[in-house]
Amino acid sequence: MTQSVLVVDDEPNIVLSLEFLMKQAGFDVRVARDGEAALKAVEESAPDVVLLDVMMPKRDGYDVCQAIRANPAWNGVRIIMLTAKGREIEKEKGLALGADDYITKPFSTREVVDRVKSHMKPQGSA
């Protein structure tokens, strides 16, 4: 089964670039443009990794992260926060709420792909 990534960002250029990068890396990619759409997408089919922006309409990334972590059925979902909020306090907040990783914008495309790969479960393991 193909490993999947859910890209959650409200910035069209970032969504396009991340979607392209993740597909190039061989992942199944879905996109959500706000926090509510992100939670609906996870409910429909939990991805392996969520690339999650912090500043979005409807529900911010911190709220989405907390909601995912509050559901035991989604324990296997890895969350990488991807945001312009680069201050240490914001990073600590994201990690404290359950994010597995935190990347600040602007980001290196290679770094994002490498970090996503590092959070994927090996193929064939449950």
N, C-alpha and C positions, 0 to 999 in steps of 0.2 A: 504494500500500500504506500502511496506517495505521502511523504511528510508534508504537513500543511502549515502555512503562515497566514495569520490574519493581520493585515496592515490597517491600523486605525489612526487616521489623521484627517484633518479638515482642509489641509493645504494641497490643492490639486497637483502642483508640480512635484511635491514630495511623494504623494501617493503614486504618481506615474513612475517616478524614478525607483521607488522601493519595490513596486509591483514588477517592474522590468528586472531589477536585480535578483529578486527572489525567484522569478521564473527562470532566469538564466542559470541560477544555482540548482535548478531542478525541483523546486518546491511547488506544491499546489498553492495558489494564492487567492485569497478573498480580500475584499476591501470593505471597510466601514468608515463613514465620514463623520460620525459623532458617537458619543458614549452610549446612547441608547441602542443605536444600530449595532455597535460592537457587542453588547450583551446579547442581543437577539441572535447575532451570527454565532456566538459561542454556544448558545442554547441549541441552535439548529444542528451544529456539528462542531464539537470542541476541537480547535486547532492544536498543533504541537507547540507552536510559539505565537505569541501576540506581540507585534511591534506597536507600542502604545504611546501616542502623543499625550501630553499633559493638558495643554490648553485647547479645549474643544467645546463646541456647543452642546447643550442639553445636559450632559454629565461629563465632568472632567476625567482625565486619566487616573487620578488618585482614586476617585469614586468607583470607576470601572475596575481598577485593580482590587480594591476592597471587596467589591461584589463577586468577582471571580474567586478570590481567596475564601469567601464566606461559604461557597458551595463545595462540599466535599467531593461531588462528582467531577469537579474540575481540578482536582489536586495535581494532575499530571500536566496541566497547561503551564508552560513557561512564559513569563512576562518580561519583556525588555522594554523599559520606558525609553522613549526617543524624544527628546525635548530641547527647546531653547533655554529652559530653566536650568542653568548650569551651576548655580550656587550650591555649596556643600549641604546646606540645610534642606534644600529641595531634593537633592539626591538621597539624603538620609531619610527624608519623609517617604519617598517612593520605595526605598528598600524596606523600611519599617512596615509599610502597608502590604508588603509581600512581593514586590517586584524582584525578579531574579537577577536583573542587570539594569544598567542605566547608561545610556549613551546621549551625549549632548550634541545639539545641532550648532553649527554645521558639522556634519560627520563625514568620515572617510567611507566611501562605498565598500571598499575591501573590508574595513573594520566591521561594518554592519553585517556583511555576509559571514565573516568569520565568527562573529559573536552568535549569530543565529545558529550556525552549524554546531557551535560548541554546546548549545542548549538542547539540541535535538537528541532524542533517545536513539540508540543504535537501532537500525532496521531489524525488525523481527522480535524485538523485546516488547513486553507489554507495558 
